[in-house]
Amino acid sequence: MKFSDVIGQQEAKERLRQMVNENRLPHAMLFCGPVGCGKMATALAFASYLLCKNHQGADEPCESCQQCVMLRKWQHPDLHFTYPVIKPPGTSSDHKMVSDDYAKEWNAMLMQGAYFSIDQWLSEMKAANQQAIIYAGESDELVRKMSLKSSQGGYKICIIWLPERMNGECANKLLKLIEEPPQQALFIMVSEEPEKLLETIRSRTQRIDFKRIATEDIEQALVSRRGINGNDAHRLARVANGSWLKALEELDTENENHLFLEKFIIMMRLAYKRDIKELKKWSEEVSGYGRERQKRMLTYFLRLTRENFMYNFHNPELVYMTQEEEDFAKNFSRFINEANVIELSELYSRAIRDIGQNANPKIVFFNLVLKVIVLLIQK
């Protein structure tokens, strides 16, 4: 994994190289930024750079030394990963879940690429509706691994993905490990919600904030890496809104957003006709989705409401829609206006909150569609 494999983020990459060249690398770092911005990809590239035998004075790992050969399959003995996992049904109460319980699945995902989300990881683990966390047993495993002597004579690196998902006991033990780090230990925490971390952990790390990827960088990557033509790449890059993951999702013709758009169109057409019977069927159908998928669908509805409102201003630079979404907006956008856009947005936001708090989805969605009927009248 090279720095050049990371899309954009030149400022962060240069800062990391400078830290190494000036010999002022901290023992604990916190990479923060939105989903899909490339912070995990940067962490992997940085670890590869540090573990390479011949990186001194170079901008990239050599890719030919023994260390680089091991890193191609992410099997370097001095590179460790900590990440949230689930506890499968039937697991003994005596067993303390650790990241290595899912090492095979984790390695398989890494080999697919350095850009991924928690939803992809949950799918890889076949988590269904379970929430993934970093359990208390992980801290003991970290102490053991990081206390071992470096097998290659260099850094011992631990990349902690989504440290905000640590339970309290694990977080407190990690704090002690960071306060008294083993020799040549380096911790790289990759976080999407750093505010959920213990303040004492945040204060003991060197924080690097990652911005959304520049639209031009995503556009260039779509052309060079995916063979997309210029016009399509430009539209996809704008819709991606700084996320390479979002750009890849849009390339997938079977991605969830196509399903969500279909559900949005059906809901709005039925609401316009005030077809209560069919809307009840619609709400029962989407109630069968898992809670995480329901929240993603409602978030999509929220975004599409905003985009349809902005479409009415007839300024293409204000609109971030795919061609398929825009085709629907041509006739539908007039129904989203100053009289209802705020209330519709609040309606979807409340539904996201209710689903997240384990409310009955059948009630949530049926209540939602009934209110959509009323709000569409205000056109």
N, C-alpha and C positions, 0 to 999 in steps of 0.2 A: 504494500500500500504506500503510495507516494503522495506528497503534497499536491502534485499536479492532478491527482485523481479527485481531489476535493474541488467542487464547483464553486468558484468565487472565493470569498473570505480571504482575500489577499492580505488585508491588514492583520488578521489574527495569525495567519501563517508566518508573516514577517516578524511579528512580535515574539512568537515561540522560538524561531530561529535565533533571534537576537538574544533571548534569555540564555540559550545554550552557548552562543559565541562569547557572551560576556560572563559566563560561568556564574550566573545568579538564578539558577533554576530552583524554585521553591519545592518543598517536599509534598505539598498538597495544593492542587489546582481545582478550580470550579469553572467548568465550561457551561455557560447559560445561553439559552436562546430558544426560539419557537421550534415546533416540529418541522422537520424537513430542511432546516437551514444548513446542516452539515457539521454540527458540533461533534457528533459521534464519529463521523468520517475523519474529521480533523484529529480527534483523539487517537484513532487507529493509525493515522499517518504519522502523528507525532511519536507514538510509541515505537513504530517501525523505524523511524529516524533515529531515536535514541538507542535502540537495541542493535542497530546495524554496526558492524565492526569498523566500517570505513566511512562513517558519516562526517568525521571531523573535517571542517573546512568546506564541505559540500552542501548543496541545497537540498539534496534528496538522498535517500538510502541507496546503496550501491546495487541492490537486487541480485548480487552474485555471491556474497559471503554466506557462510553456513547459517548465520542468524537470519538473514533475509530469506533463505530457502525454507527455513522452519516457519517463518512468518507468512509465507504464501498460503499455508493451510491453518494459520493461527494456532500453531502448536509449539510456540517457543516456551521453554520451561520457566522463564523469568517474566512472562506476561500472564497475568491473572485477570479474570473477569468476575465481577459481582453484579447480579441483576435480579429483578423481582421474579418470583416463581409462584406457582400454585401448589396447593396440597391436594393431591388426587384423592378421590373417595376411596376408603379402605386403607389409607395409610395408617400405620400404627401410631398411636398417641406418643409412643416413646421416641419415634424418629424425629430428629430435628432437621427440617428441610433446609437445604443449602443450594446454592447456584449449581454446583456440580451434579446435582440430581437431574438436571436438564442440560448437561454439557453437550450431549450429542445434538439435541435440537438447536441449541445456541450456535454451535459450530456450523451446522447446516444453514442457518439463517445468515451468519457472517459470510459464508462462502457465496451466497447469492448476491451480496452487495453490502456496502457500508451505510446505506440509507434505509432505515426501517422505522416503524412506529410501534407503540405498545400494542396496538390492535393486531399488527402482523405477528408480534411475539405471542400474544394470547392464542392466536390461531395456530401457530407452530406448536404450542403446548397442548392444543385441543382443550382450552380452558372453559368453553361454554360460557356460563354466566359468572364464573369465579373471578375474584379480584386477585391480582398478583401483588405480592409484597416481598420485602427482603426480611426474612425471619431472623430471630435472635441467634440461632445456631450459626448464621453466616459470619458473625463477628468473631466467634471462636476460630472458625476456619480461616478467616483473614489473618488473625494473629499468628496462627500456625504457619501459613504460607509465607507471609512477609518476614517472619523471623528466621526463615531458612537462609542459608548462605546462597548468594547468587551463583547459579551453575555456570554462567558464562563470564563471570567476573565484572559485570557492569551493573546497570540499574535493575532493581526488581520493581516492576510496574503493575499496579492494579487499576484497571478502569472500572469505575463503579457507575453503572448506567441507571439513571433515575433514582438517585439516593434519597429523594423525597418520599420514596415508598418503603423506607426502612421503618420497622416498628420501634417503639421507644427504647427497648432494651438494647437492640442492635445499634441504634444511633448513639447511645451513651457510651457503649464499648468502643465504637469507631472513634468517638471524640478522644478517648484516652489514648488510642493507638496513634492518632494524628498528633496529639500533644507530645508523645514520646515515641517518635517513629524509629523503626529499626534502621540500621545503617544502609545507605544506598536505596532506600524505599521511596517510591514516588506514587502518590495517589492522584488519579485524574477522575474527578466526579463530573458526570455529564447530566445536567439537570434541565428540566423544562419548567419546573415550579420551585425555584430556589427559596422562595419565601416560606415554603413548608419545611425547610431544613431547620435544625436547631441553630439559633443565632450563634451559639458558641462554636459550632462547626463552620458556619459561614465566615466567622471572624478569623479563623485559623487557616483560611485558604487564599490563594491568589486567584481572584475572579477575572475571567475573560468573558465579555459579553459578545455574542454573535448576533449580527443583524440578519434580517431576511436577505436572501440571495438577490443580488441585483437582477432585474428583468433581463438586461442585456446578457448577463452570464448564463442564465437559464436558456435563453434563446440560442446562444452560441452552442451550448451543450446539447440541446435538442438537435441541432443541425449536424454537429460533428460526431456525436455518440449514437444518435438514433436515426439519422438520415432523414429528418423531417425537412420539408421545403420551407423557405424563408417566411412566407405569409402565415402558414399554419403554425410554425414555430413561434412567431411573434404573438399570435393570438393565445396559444397555449401558455407562453411565458407570462403574459399579463394575467391570465386566469389563475396561474399557479401562485401568484401573490407572494413570491419569495421562497416558495417551498418546492424543492426538487421532487419530493414524494407526491405532492399535488400534481405536478407536471406529469409524472409517470402514471398516476391514476387516470388522468385525462386521456392518456394514450391507450389505455386499456378499454377496449370497446365494451367489455363486460363488467366494467367497474360499477361500484355501488351507486354512484351519482346518476347513472342512467336509470337505475331502478327508482331512485329517489325522485328524479324529475318526472318519471311516469306517475308515481304516487301523488306528487304535487299537482300535476295536470288533472288527474282523475278527481282529486279532492276539490279543486277549484271549480271544475265543470259541474260536479254534482252539487256543490254549494250554490253555484249560480242558478241551477235549476231547482234548488231547495228540495232535493230528493233525499228525504230523511232516511227512508228504508235502505237505499243503497249506501248512504254515508255510514249507517250503522254497520253494514257489512264491511265497508272499508276500514272502519276503526277496529273491528274485530280481527281483520286480517293483519294489520300492522301491529296489533297487540301480541301477535304470535312471535314477533321478532324478539331477540334478546335485548336487554335493557341498553347495552352499549350501542347496539345498532339503532335502537329507537332514538337515542340521544344524538347520534350522528345524523339521522334523517331530519330531526327537528332543527339541528344546527344548519343543515342544508336549506331547509325551508326558510329559516331566518335570513340566510345570505341571499337566497333568490328573491325574497320580498324586497330587500334593499336594492338589488340590481334592477328589478322591474320598476321600482320607484325612480331610480336614477335614469332609466331608459327614456322616461318621459321628457327629459331635458334635451334630448337629441344631440348629446355631445359624446361621441364615441370614446373619448379619453376618460370619461367618468364611469364607463361600463366595463365590467369584467365578467363576461359570459362566454360560454362555448357557442358554437354556431347553432347547435341544437336548442340550447336555452334561449338564444336570441330569436330563433324562429318562432318559438312560443310567445316570447315577450312582445312581438310585433302587434299581436291582437289582444294580449292579456294585460299589458302594462298599464293601460288606461284605468283599470280597476284598482290599481294601487296608487293612492294619492295622499295629499296632505290630511284628508279627513280620517284615514284609517291606517296609514303606514306605522305610526307609533304604537297604536293599540295592537295591531297584528304582530309587530315585533315583540311587544311585551307578552303577548299570548304565547308565542313559541318559547320565549325565555322561561316563563312560568312552567310550561309543560316539561321543559328540560330539567328544571329544578325538581318538579314533582316526580318524574321518572327516576331521577337520581336519588330521591328519598324513599324509593320503593313503594310509591303510590300504585294503586291498581291501574294498569295501562288501559284497560277497556274503558274505565271511567274517564281517565285523562284524555284519551283520544276522542271519545264521543263528545265530551264537553268541549273539546277544541273545535271540532267540525261544526257544532251548533253555533259557536260564537263566530266562526268564520262566515257563516251565512249572514249573520247580522251585520258584520263589518263590511262585507262586500256590497251591501245595499247602499253604504255611504260613499257612493262613487260620484 
